[in-house]
């Protein structure tokens, strides 16, 4: 399963999904992280450039390009929840602490 989680420089979950600066894309196989790639997405700066629909489209495009199947995050706003639901992606909220541990815990 391909999972996304917002990460801070220290490897913890960034509490800002839609305003994250960096996203980790993890491939999880049999409960273990098989691949972990971090990508600077710059959503923290891009969030307020244009409409929320434009920003949601930007996030959706990234998720599609990465073949993401689930999102792990601390919190996600209502509009983003609707967008992720429309994309048929699984959403795990309430994540905190070490991002890798949060991913494996969410999928356990």
N, C-alpha and C positions, 0 to 999 in steps of 0.2 A: 504494500500500500504506500502511496506517495502522500506525504503529510507536510503541511507548511506550519511554521510557528514563527512569530516575530521574536527576534533576539537582540539583546543588548551586547555591547562590546565585551562584557564580562561573562557571557554565555548564559545569562539568565533570561527568562521570558520578559520581553518588553510588554508592558501593560497596554500599549497602544497598537492595536491591530491595523486599523486603517490609516494610522499616522506613523507607522513604523519606518525606521530608516533602513533596517536590515531584516531580511527574512531568511530563515533556514528552510531548505527543502530536503526532507529526509525520506529515504526509502526504508520501510520497516518490513522485515521478513521474519516470520515465526517469532514475533515479539522482540526482535533485536534490530537495532539500527544498522543497516547494511551500507548505507550511503548517507552522507551529511554534507550538503553544499550550502554555503551562505552567500546571499546575493544582496548587494546594495540596491534597494528599490527606490529610495528617496521619497517615500510616500509622506514623510513628515513635511517636506517642502512642497510637494505636489498637491497635497490635500486641498489647499485653499485656492489653487489655480483652476478656475472654472467652476462648473456646477458639481454638485454631489453625484449626479448621474454620470458625468464625465469621469470623475474619480473612480466610481464603482466599475465603470467600463475598463478603466486602466487596470484595476485589481483583477477583474474577471479575465482579462487578456493574459495577464501574468500567470494566473492559476491554470488556464487552459494550456498555455505554452509549456508549463511544467508538468502537465498531466496530473495535477493534484486531485486527490480523492477525499481528503479531509483537512480541516483546519483546527489547530489547537491554539487557543488564545486565552488571555485573562478575561477580556470583555470585548464584545462586538455590538455596535449600535444596531438599532432596529432595521434601518435601511440595508445595511450590509447583511444582516441575518436573512432578510428577504431575498437578496441577491444570491447568497450562498445556497439558500433553499431552492431557488429557481434553477441553479446549476446542479442540483442534486448532490451537493457536497455535504459530508457529515461535519458537524461543528461540535467541538468540545470546548466549553468555556470553563473558567475558573482556574486556569493554569497559572502557576507561579513557581519561582525558584529556578533551578537548573532546567534549561530548555530541553536538553536531551532526555532527562528524567521525566519531564512533563509529557513529552511525546510518548514514551513507552508506557507511562501510567495511564494516559488517556486511551490507549489502544488495548490495555490489559483487560 
